[in-house]
Amino acid sequence: MGSSNRLFNRQRTVHEILGGGLVADVMLWRRGNLTMGILLVTLAAWVVFEKSGYTLLSLVSNVLLLLIGILFLWAKSAAILNRPAPPLPELYLSEETVNEMGAFIRAQVNDILSASKDIALGKDARLFFKVAGYLLLISLVGGLTDFLTLGYTSLVVVLTVPALYERYEDYIDSYTILGYRKMQQLYVKFDSKFVNRFRKWILEKQKLS
């Protein structure tokens, strides 16, 4: 299937578009065991949160408290019994890592602030309607479900839709392009029948006035 019959005339494969690394492998089920493990773990976490009444903050706090308590008792008993201390990885953030993280966060925040300024000053109407549409969608979805369920559902979508699209992309692309062309034809007919007449009517009213 040529690139002219692909969505957006793309040249790259789905795997390449997703980065071509581990994340792409997981999303496209190239590492099925890992993908299935992620889905099962998140499903188990979702069931625990929904049935136990725990919140994410309370569960993380309790797990960290248990871990710190175990390590503390292990270290004390090791000192008394002349045994080796618990093995811990080197916990250290290099200056280079911090600078890279800071630069990335700074760039993202500046992009958001710049876009917000353009929206507030009315410089980019398309961006305004796009952001407004996303916010409205988030508001509607947020009113129908809680954040935890939304997060799990989003993960399931991310780990299934790209893989299904890659498997059936020839059919999906062809039918989507066909539907898009049909919509264009309908728009042209609608524009010629109604929009142009409305414009002419407005022009005639302006001339008469």
Residue frames relative to the residue before (quaternion, step in Angstrom):
aa qw qx qy qz dx dy dz
M 1.0000 0.0000 0.0000 0.0000 0.00 0.00 0.00
G 0.3916 -0.7556 0.4775 0.2185 3.60 -0.62 1.11
S 0.6594 -0.5243 0.3654 0.3961 3.55 -1.28 0.37
S 0.5963 0.5756 -0.3712 0.4187 3.60 1.15 -0.53
N 0.7019 0.4202 -0.2570 0.5146 3.59 1.23 -0.42
R 0.5463 0.5753 -0.4106 0.4494 3.57 1.26 0.32
L 0.5965 -0.5493 0.4341 0.3926 3.55 -1.19 0.48
F 0.8459 0.0697 -0.1047 0.5182 3.57 -0.95 0.99
N 0.4818 -0.6899 0.4210 0.3386 3.62 1.24 0.42
R 0.2207 0.8194 -0.5032 0.1634 3.56 1.08 0.69
Q 0.3550 -0.7344 0.5487 0.1832 3.53 -1.20 0.71
R 0.6973 0.4921 -0.2672 0.4474 3.58 1.11 -0.71
T 0.5273 -0.6065 0.4896 0.3383 3.53 -1.28 0.41
V 0.6734 -0.4779 0.3699 0.4259 3.55 -1.31 0.26
H 0.6329 0.5430 -0.3256 0.4455 3.58 1.00 -0.84
E 0.6715 0.4873 -0.2940 0.4746 3.58 0.98 -0.83
I 0.6294 0.5354 -0.3328 0.4543 3.59 1.02 -0.78
L 0.7028 0.4572 -0.2572 0.4805 3.60 1.04 -0.76
G 0.6961 -0.4963 0.2634 0.4470 3.59 1.24 0.19
G 0.3520 -0.7898 0.4475 0.2282 3.57 1.23 -0.36
G 0.6188 0.5585 -0.3504 0.4271 3.62 1.22 0.16
L 0.8165 -0.2227 0.1818 0.5006 3.52 -1.21 -0.63
V 0.6352 0.5364 -0.3378 0.4413 3.59 0.95 -0.85
A 0.6554 0.4988 -0.3074 0.4766 3.58 0.95 -0.85
D 0.6315 0.5331 -0.3310 0.4554 3.59 0.99 -0.79
V 0.6701 0.4927 -0.2973 0.4688 3.57 0.97 -0.88
M 0.6832 0.4978 -0.2932 0.4466 3.60 0.87 -0.94
L 0.7516 0.3677 -0.2005 0.5097 3.58 1.07 -0.71
W 0.4861 -0.7081 0.4000 0.3200 3.58 1.27 0.37
R 0.2803 0.7383 -0.5552 0.2611 3.58 1.04 0.78
R 0.7267 0.2243 -0.1646 0.6281 3.56 1.29 -0.45
G 0.1838 -0.8644 0.4599 0.0867 3.50 0.49 1.29
N 0.6437 0.5317 -0.3349 0.4368 3.59 0.94 -0.82
L 0.6645 0.4977 -0.3004 0.4697 3.57 0.97 -0.86
T 0.6516 0.5091 -0.3144 0.4663 3.60 0.94 -0.86
M 0.6692 0.4901 -0.2993 0.4715 3.57 0.91 -0.90
G 0.6269 0.5393 -0.3313 0.4543 3.57 1.04 -0.75
I 0.6427 0.5150 -0.3197 0.4685 3.59 0.98 -0.85
L 0.6639 0.5040 -0.3073 0.4590 3.59 0.92 -0.88
L 0.6770 0.4917 -0.2977 0.4597 3.59 0.93 -0.86
V 0.6533 0.5082 -0.3174 0.4628 3.58 0.96 -0.84
T 0.6818 0.4703 -0.2985 0.4742 3.58 0.88 -0.87
L 0.6122 0.5315 -0.3531 0.4668 3.59 1.07 -0.64
A 0.6491 0.5066 -0.3134 0.4731 3.58 0.97 -0.87
A 0.6505 0.5077 -0.3171 0.4675 3.59 0.96 -0.84
W 0.6453 0.5184 -0.3245 0.4578 3.58 0.97 -0.82
V 0.6509 0.5065 -0.3160 0.4690 3.61 0.96 -0.85
V 0.6404 0.5268 -0.3262 0.4538 3.59 0.98 -0.87
F 0.6831 0.4838 -0.2918 0.4628 3.57 0.84 -0.94
E 0.6928 0.4920 -0.2869 0.4424 3.58 0.90 -0.92
K 0.7591 0.4055 -0.2117 0.4632 3.60 0.90 -0.91
S 0.7207 0.4618 -0.2589 0.4475 3.59 1.02 -0.73
G 0.4342 -0.7023 0.4645 0.3200 3.57 1.13 -0.47
Y 0.4341 0.6870 -0.4635 0.3532 3.58 1.28 0.13
T 0.2748 -0.6919 0.6311 0.2177 3.50 -1.29 0.48
L 0.6682 -0.5030 0.3537 0.4189 3.56 -1.22 0.36
L 0.6633 0.5130 -0.3118 0.4469 3.58 0.92 -0.86
S 0.6800 0.4858 -0.2987 0.4609 3.59 0.89 -0.89
L 0.6548 0.5065 -0.3236 0.4583 3.59 0.97 -0.79
V 0.6546 0.5011 -0.3174 0.4687 3.60 0.91 -0.87
S 0.6448 0.5256 -0.3217 0.4522 3.58 0.98 -0.83
N 0.6793 0.4872 -0.2938 0.4635 3.58 0.92 -0.88
V 0.6411 0.5136 -0.3263 0.4677 3.59 1.01 -0.78
L 0.6642 0.4920 -0.3035 0.4740 3.59 0.93 -0.88
L 0.6317 0.5293 -0.3309 0.4597 3.59 1.01 -0.77
L 0.6538 0.5013 -0.3058 0.4771 3.57 0.98 -0.87
L 0.6656 0.5104 -0.3023 0.4529 3.59 0.92 -0.90
I 0.6669 0.4926 -0.3033 0.4697 3.58 0.91 -0.90
G 0.6406 0.5307 -0.3238 0.4507 3.57 1.02 -0.81
I 0.6536 0.5080 -0.3119 0.4665 3.58 0.95 -0.88
L 0.6765 0.4903 -0.2966 0.4626 3.59 0.89 -0.93
F 0.6363 0.5336 -0.3295 0.4493 3.59 1.01 -0.78
L 0.6869 0.4650 -0.2825 0.4817 3.58 0.88 -0.97
W 0.6144 0.5453 -0.3411 0.4570 3.59 1.05 -0.73
A 0.6777 0.4906 -0.2934 0.4626 3.58 0.87 -0.94
K 0.6659 0.4984 -0.3112 0.4598 3.61 0.93 -0.85
S 0.6802 0.4728 -0.2986 0.4739 3.58 0.91 -0.88
A 0.6221 0.5344 -0.3449 0.4566 3.60 1.05 -0.66
A 0.6478 0.5106 -0.3236 0.4636 3.59 1.02 -0.78
I 0.6666 0.4965 -0.3022 0.4667 3.60 1.02 -0.80
L 0.7663 0.3715 -0.1807 0.4921 3.58 0.92 -0.92
N 0.4152 -0.7244 0.4474 0.3206 3.59 1.31 0.12
R 0.3930 0.6893 -0.4925 0.3575 3.54 0.94 0.97
P 0.6120 -0.5537 0.3887 0.4096 3.63 -1.14 0.37
A 0.5348 -0.6269 0.4707 0.3155 3.53 -1.14 0.72
P 0.6480 -0.5170 0.3651 0.4236 3.63 -1.16 0.37
P 0.4430 -0.6996 0.4859 0.2798 3.60 -0.86 0.88
L 0.0038 -0.7967 0.6029 -0.0409 3.53 -0.74 1.10
P 0.4744 -0.6602 0.4876 0.3183 3.60 -0.98 0.72
E 0.6089 -0.5438 0.4289 0.3867 3.53 -1.27 0.34
L 0.1505 -0.8009 0.5776 0.0477 3.56 -0.48 1.25
Y 0.3614 0.7238 -0.4949 0.3170 3.54 -0.04 1.32
L 0.1843 -0.7562 0.6191 0.1045 3.53 -1.01 0.88
S 0.3361 -0.7509 0.5312 0.2022 3.54 -0.66 1.09
E 0.6293 -0.5420 0.4021 0.3853 3.55 -1.24 0.46
E 0.6213 0.5516 -0.3373 0.4427 3.57 1.07 -0.74
T 0.6521 0.5137 -0.3115 0.4626 3.58 0.98 -0.87
V 0.6595 0.5086 -0.3035 0.4629 3.55 0.93 -0.92
N 0.6545 0.5121 -0.3138 0.4593 3.59 0.96 -0.83
E 0.6522 0.5061 -0.3171 0.4670 3.59 0.99 -0.81
M 0.6496 0.5031 -0.3147 0.4753 3.59 0.97 -0.83
G 0.6623 0.5107 -0.3040 0.4562 3.56 0.94 -0.89
A 0.6549 0.5070 -0.3135 0.4645 3.59 0.97 -0.85
F 0.6492 0.5137 -0.3207 0.4602 3.59 0.98 -0.81
I 0.6669 0.4910 -0.3017 0.4723 3.59 0.89 -0.95
R 0.6415 0.5358 -0.3179 0.4475 3.57 0.98 -0.88
A 0.6622 0.5050 -0.3060 0.4614 3.59 0.93 -0.89
Q 0.6676 0.5007 -0.3056 0.4585 3.59 0.94 -0.87
V 0.6611 0.5017 -0.3054 0.4669 3.58 0.94 -0.89
N 0.6478 0.5148 -0.3203 0.4612 3.59 0.98 -0.80
D 0.6276 0.5233 -0.3366 0.4680 3.60 1.04 -0.73
I 0.6596 0.5032 -0.3067 0.4665 3.56 0.97 -0.88
L 0.6659 0.4992 -0.3041 0.4636 3.59 0.94 -0.88
S 0.6424 0.5203 -0.3219 0.4615 3.58 1.01 -0.79
A 0.6620 0.4896 -0.3039 0.4794 3.57 0.96 -0.87
S 0.6348 0.5315 -0.3273 0.4554 3.59 1.03 -0.80
K 0.6408 0.5200 -0.3193 0.4657 3.57 1.03 -0.79
D 0.6492 0.5119 -0.3186 0.4637 3.59 0.94 -0.86
I 0.6522 0.5058 -0.3136 0.4696 3.57 1.02 -0.80
A 0.6748 0.5108 -0.2982 0.4413 3.58 0.88 -0.96
L 0.7256 0.4139 -0.2326 0.4981 3.60 1.06 -0.75
G 0.4837 -0.7032 0.4124 0.3187 3.58 1.28 0.06
K 0.3824 0.7548 -0.4627 0.2644 3.59 1.14 0.49
D 0.7920 0.1961 -0.0885 0.5713 3.58 1.11 -0.61
A 0.2034 -0.8197 0.5266 0.0970 3.57 0.04 1.31
R 0.6311 0.5440 -0.3403 0.4358 3.59 1.01 -0.80
L 0.6566 0.4995 -0.3039 0.4765 3.58 0.96 -0.86
F 0.6172 0.5514 -0.3431 0.4442 3.58 1.03 -0.78
F 0.7024 0.4553 -0.2762 0.4722 3.58 0.79 -0.98
K 0.6180 0.5394 -0.3475 0.4542 3.59 1.08 -0.67
V 0.6776 0.4773 -0.2848 0.4817 3.59 0.89 -0.97
A 0.6458 0.5214 -0.3210 0.4560 3.58 0.96 -0.87
G 0.6472 0.5225 -0.3145 0.4575 3.57 1.02 -0.80
Y 0.6524 0.5075 -0.3092 0.4703 3.58 0.98 -0.86
L 0.6663 0.5003 -0.3030 0.4625 3.58 0.92 -0.91
L 0.6419 0.5115 -0.3239 0.4706 3.58 1.00 -0.78
L 0.6457 0.5161 -0.3176 0.4647 3.57 0.99 -0.82
I 0.6488 0.5093 -0.3135 0.4705 3.58 0.97 -0.87
S 0.6452 0.5263 -0.3158 0.4550 3.57 1.01 -0.83
L 0.6707 0.4948 -0.2987 0.4648 3.58 0.94 -0.88
V 0.6734 0.4806 -0.2949 0.4781 3.57 0.92 -0.92
G 0.6469 0.5284 -0.3150 0.4506 3.59 1.00 -0.83
G 0.6528 0.5105 -0.3181 0.4603 3.58 1.12 -0.59
L 0.6896 0.4835 -0.2753 0.4635 3.57 1.21 -0.45
T 0.8110 0.0991 -0.0268 0.5759 3.60 1.13 -0.52
D 0.5264 -0.6176 0.4753 0.3398 3.55 -1.28 0.26
F 0.7033 -0.4956 0.3166 0.3994 3.55 -1.31 0.39
L 0.6533 0.5298 -0.3224 0.4342 3.60 0.95 -0.85
T 0.6731 0.4786 -0.2914 0.4828 3.57 0.91 -0.92
L 0.6300 0.5307 -0.3278 0.4626 3.57 1.04 -0.77
G 0.6533 0.5174 -0.3114 0.4567 3.58 0.98 -0.85
Y 0.6751 0.4804 -0.3014 0.4718 3.59 0.92 -0.88
T 0.6447 0.5180 -0.3210 0.4615 3.58 0.97 -0.84
S 0.6410 0.5224 -0.3222 0.4609 3.58 1.00 -0.83
L 0.6419 0.5188 -0.3251 0.4616 3.58 1.00 -0.80
V 0.6380 0.5196 -0.3261 0.4654 3.59 0.97 -0.83
V 0.6434 0.5170 -0.3180 0.4664 3.59 0.99 -0.85
V 0.6654 0.5133 -0.3005 0.4511 3.59 0.93 -0.94
L 0.7434 0.4106 -0.2209 0.4795 3.58 1.02 -0.79
T 0.7213 0.4062 -0.2635 0.4953 3.61 1.22 0.04
V 0.6752 0.5270 -0.3149 0.4089 3.60 0.82 -0.97
P 0.6778 0.4732 -0.3318 0.4545 3.68 0.76 -0.84
A 0.6508 0.5161 -0.3219 0.4543 3.58 1.00 -0.80
L 0.6580 0.4922 -0.3094 0.4786 3.59 0.98 -0.81
Y 0.6407 0.5205 -0.3298 0.4582 3.57 1.02 -0.78
E 0.6504 0.5134 -0.3268 0.4544 3.60 0.93 -0.86
R 0.6737 0.5083 -0.3028 0.4429 3.58 0.98 -0.80
Y 0.8052 0.2164 -0.0948 0.5438 3.58 0.99 -0.86
E 0.2360 0.8299 -0.4879 0.1323 3.60 1.16 0.51
D 0.5908 0.5721 -0.3825 0.4212 3.63 1.03 -0.61
Y 0.6931 0.4565 -0.2733 0.4863 3.57 0.89 -0.94
I 0.6662 0.5146 -0.3084 0.4430 3.58 0.88 -0.96
D 0.6695 0.5017 -0.3040 0.4557 3.58 0.89 -0.92
S 0.6797 0.4993 -0.3071 0.4409 3.57 0.84 -0.95
Y 0.7006 0.4554 -0.2809 0.4721 3.60 0.87 -0.89
T 0.6312 0.5274 -0.3372 0.4580 3.59 1.06 -0.69
I 0.6568 0.4930 -0.3054 0.4820 3.58 0.96 -0.87
L 0.6343 0.5201 -0.3299 0.4673 3.59 1.00 -0.78
G 0.6646 0.4958 -0.2997 0.4719 3.58 0.95 -0.86
Y 0.6355 0.5303 -0.3250 0.4575 3.56 1.03 -0.78
R 0.6572 0.4978 -0.3109 0.4729 3.57 0.98 -0.80
K 0.6233 0.5241 -0.3373 0.4722 3.59 1.05 -0.70
M 0.6442 0.5146 -0.3175 0.4685 3.58 1.01 -0.82
Q 0.6281 0.5280 -0.3335 0.4641 3.58 1.03 -0.75
Q 0.6531 0.5089 -0.3147 0.4641 3.57 0.95 -0.84
L 0.6492 0.5062 -0.3128 0.4738 3.58 0.99 -0.82
Y 0.6436 0.5215 -0.3239 0.4570 3.57 1.01 -0.79
V 0.6383 0.5201 -0.3276 0.4635 3.58 0.99 -0.82
K 0.6566 0.4973 -0.3128 0.4730 3.59 0.95 -0.84
F 0.6584 0.5061 -0.3100 0.4630 3.57 0.95 -0.90
D 0.6537 0.5212 -0.3095 0.4530 3.56 0.98 -0.88
S 0.6931 0.4788 -0.2862 0.4565 3.58 0.92 -0.89
K 0.7225 0.4579 -0.2549 0.4510 3.59 1.00 -0.78
F 0.8216 0.2619 -0.1037 0.4956 3.56 0.83 -0.95
V 0.7072 0.4727 -0.2883 0.4397 3.58 0.71 -1.05
N 0.6726 0.4900 -0.3049 0.4631 3.59 0.88 -0.90
R 0.6382 0.5161 -0.3285 0.4674 3.58 1.02 -0.78
F 0.6479 0.5173 -0.3161 0.4611 3.56 1.00 -0.82
R 0.6382 0.5182 -0.3226 0.4691 3.58 1.03 -0.79
K 0.6531 0.5067 -0.3136 0.4673 3.57 0.95 -0.87
W 0.6371 0.5314 -0.3246 0.4544 3.58 1.00 -0.81
I 0.6463 0.5095 -0.3168 0.4715 3.58 1.00 -0.84
L 0.6558 0.5173 -0.3084 0.4553 3.60 0.95 -0.89
E 0.6477 0.5152 -0.3112 0.4671 3.56 1.03 -0.81
K 0.6379 0.5204 -0.3171 0.4709 3.57 1.03 -0.79
Q 0.6524 0.5145 -0.3135 0.4598 3.56 1.01 -0.84
K 0.6469 0.5217 -0.3182 0.4561 3.58 1.03 -0.78
L 0.6698 0.5075 -0.2884 0.4589 3.55 1.01 -0.88
S 0.6777 0.4758 -0.2921 0.4785 3.54 1.10 -0.70
